[in-house]
Amino acid sequence: MTASLHATLTRIVVEDLEADADGLTDESTLAALDLDSLAIAELVIRIKEETGADLGSEETSLGELTIPGLAQLVTTTLDGEKSA
C-alpha cells in the first residue's frame, strides 16, 4: 500500500463522507465510523473516480474493512484489472 493511496482514501472518508477524523485509526472499520450503505456506495464511486478501481462487486463487505484493508483491496483490484 502506498502512502498516497492511504492518504487519498482517508481524505475521501473524512472530507467527502464526513466521518469523524478523531475516531479514524488504522484499526477502525468503515462500519465503526458509522458509514451506512449509502455512504459506502458513495465511497465506491469516489474510489473509482480517484483511482480507477471498480469495487462495486465488493460493496456489501466494505464496511468490515479498515483504511489499510481498503487500500489493499484497491491495489489488488487495480493489479487484477491490469492483468485482465
BAFI-741766 format. One line per 5 residues: their letters; for each residue x, y, z of N, C-alpha, C. Coordinates in steps of 0.2 Angstrom, whole numbers, plus 5000, padded with zeros to 4 digits. Layout:
BEGIN
A) X Y Z X Y Z X Y Z | ...
REM end
This chain:
BEGIN
MTASL) 5004 4994 5000 5000 5000 5000 5004 5006 5000 | 5003 5011 4996 5007 5017 4996 5004 5022 5000 | 5008 5026 5003 5006 5031 5007 5001 5036 5004 | 5002 5037 4998 4997 5042 4994 4990 5039 4993 | 4990 5032 4992 4983 5029 4992 4980 5029 4999
HATLT) 4984 5028 5004 4981 5028 5011 4978 5035 5012 | 4982 5040 5010 4980 5047 5011 4974 5049 5007 | 4973 5046 5001 4968 5048 4997 4961 5045 5000 | 4962 5038 5002 4956 5035 5005 4954 5038 5011 | 4959 5041 5015 4957 5044 5022 4954 5051 5020
RIVVE) 4956 5054 5015 4953 5061 5013 4946 5059 5011 | 4945 5054 5007 4938 5053 5004 4933 5051 5010 | 4936 5047 5015 4931 5045 5021 4930 5051 5025 | 4935 5055 5026 4934 5061 5031 4931 5067 5028 | 4933 5069 5022 4931 5075 5019 4924 5074 5015
DLEAD) 4924 5069 5011 4918 5068 5007 4913 5065 5010 | 4914 5060 5015 4909 5056 5018 4908 5058 5025 | 4912 5063 5027 4911 5067 5034 4912 5062 5040 | 4916 5057 5039 4917 5053 5045 4921 5057 5050 | 4921 5055 5056 4924 5058 5062 4932 5057 5061
ADGLT) 4936 5062 5060 4943 5061 5059 4946 5059 5066 | 4943 5061 5071 4946 5060 5078 4945 5052 5079 | 4940 5049 5077 4939 5042 5078 4942 5037 5073 | 4946 5040 5068 4949 5036 5062 4956 5034 5064 | 4957 5028 5065 4963 5025 5066 4964 5019 5060
DESTL) 4970 5016 5060 4971 5011 5055 4967 5005 5057 | 4965 5004 5063 4961 4999 5066 4953 5000 5065 | 4951 5006 5064 4944 5007 5063 4941 5004 5057 | 4936 5001 5058 4932 4998 5052 4928 5004 5049 | 4926 5003 5043 4922 5009 5040 4915 5008 5044
AALDL) 4912 5003 5045 4906 5002 5049 4907 5006 5056 | 4912 5005 5059 4913 5008 5066 4914 5016 5065 | 4915 5018 5059 4915 5025 5058 4908 5028 5056 | 4903 5023 5057 4896 5025 5055 4894 5026 5048 | 4898 5023 5044 4896 5024 5036 4891 5019 5035
DSLAI) 4885 5022 5033 4879 5017 5031 4880 5015 5024 | 4875 5011 5022 4876 5008 5015 4876 5014 5009 | 4872 5019 5010 4873 5025 5006 4880 5028 5005 | 4883 5029 5011 4890 5031 5012 4895 5027 5008 | 4894 5020 5009 4898 5015 5006 4897 5015 4999
AELVI) 4891 5016 4996 4890 5017 4989 4894 5023 4986 | 4893 5028 4990 4897 5034 4988 4904 5033 4988 | 4907 5030 4993 4914 5028 4994 4916 5024 4987 | 4912 5019 4985 4914 5015 4979 4915 5020 4973 | 4910 5024 4972 4910 5029 4967 4916 5034 4967
RIKEE) 4918 5036 4973 4923 5041 4974 4930 5037 4973 | 4930 5031 4975 4937 5027 4974 4938 5026 4967 | 4932 5024 4963 4933 5023 4956 4935 5030 4952 | 4932 5035 4954 4934 5042 4951 4942 5044 4953 | 4944 5042 4959 4951 5044 4961 4956 5039 4959
TGADL) 4954 5033 4959 4959 5028 4957 4958 5023 4951 | 4952 5023 4949 4950 5019 4943 4948 5012 4945 | 4949 5010 4952 4947 5004 4954 4939 5003 4955 | 4937 4998 4952 4929 4997 4952 4928 4991 4958 | 4926 4994 4963 4924 4989 4969 4917 4988 4970
GSEET) 4913 4989 4965 4906 4988 4965 4904 4981 4967 | 4908 4976 4965 4906 4969 4967 4908 4968 4974 | 4912 4972 4977 4914 4971 4984 4910 4976 4989 | 4905 4979 4987 4902 4985 4991 4899 4982 4997 | 4896 4976 4997 4892 4974 5003 4897 4972 5009
SLGEL) 4903 4971 5007 4908 4969 5013 4913 4974 5015 | 4912 4980 5012 4917 4985 5013 4917 4988 5020 | 4911 4988 5023 4910 4990 5030 4915 4987 5035 | 4917 4981 5033 4921 4977 5038 4928 4979 5037 | 4930 4983 5032 4937 4984 5031 4939 4991 5035
TIPGL) 4946 4991 5036 4949 4997 5039 4952 5001 5033 | 4955 5006 5034 4958 5010 5028 4964 5006 5025 | 4968 5003 5029 4973 4999 5026 4971 4993 5022 | 4965 4990 5025 4962 4984 5021 4959 4987 5015 | 4956 4992 5015 4953 4995 5009 4958 4997 5004
AQLVT) 4964 5000 5006 4969 5001 5002 4972 4995 4998 | 4973 4990 5002 4975 4983 4999 4970 4981 4994 | 4964 4981 4996 4958 4979 4991 4959 4983 4984 | 4960 4990 4985 4960 4994 4979 4967 4992 4975 | 4972 4991 4978 4978 4989 4975 4977 4982 4971
TTLDG) 4974 4977 4975 4973 4971 4972 4969 4971 4966 | 4963 4975 4967 4959 4976 4961 4962 4979 4955 | 4966 4984 4956 4969 4988 4951 4974 4983 4947 | 4978 4979 4951 4983 4974 4949 4979 4969 4944 | 4973 4967 4947 4969 4962 4943 4966 4965 4936
EKSA) 4965 4971 4937 4962 4974 4931 4967 4975 4925 | 4974 4976 4928 4979 4977 4923 4981 4971 4919 | 4980 4965 4923 4982 4959 4920 4977 4956 4916 | 4971 4958 4917 4965 4955 4913 4965 4958 4906
REM end
